[in-house]
Amino acid sequence: MKNIETLIEDGGDITVGAIGPIECAATAADGHNALAMLVRRDGETLNALLRRLDRAIARYYDTGETTDEINPPSD
């Protein structure tokens, strides 16, 4: 999970746990921006959730695109 490691080394952080009514989510932020906010899927292991978080962080580093599964897009 090299992207999580890089984020933390650069002063960012990840959080895993309940967020409001969501039983389990994983988030990543760099101190200024939320890079990824993922909702744990039914039957998904914690390890699998962290691997998805690592890939979402990589996508942000590569393209600048954030991943947000918590806040629905507004119409």
PyMOL commands that set and color helices and strands:
alter all, ss='L'
color gray80, all
select helices_A, chain A and resi 2-9+46-63
alter helices_A, ss='H'
color red, helices_A
select strands_A, chain A and resi 13-19+22-29+34-39+67-68
alter strands_A, ss='S'
color yellow, strands_A
deselect
rebuild
show_as cartoon
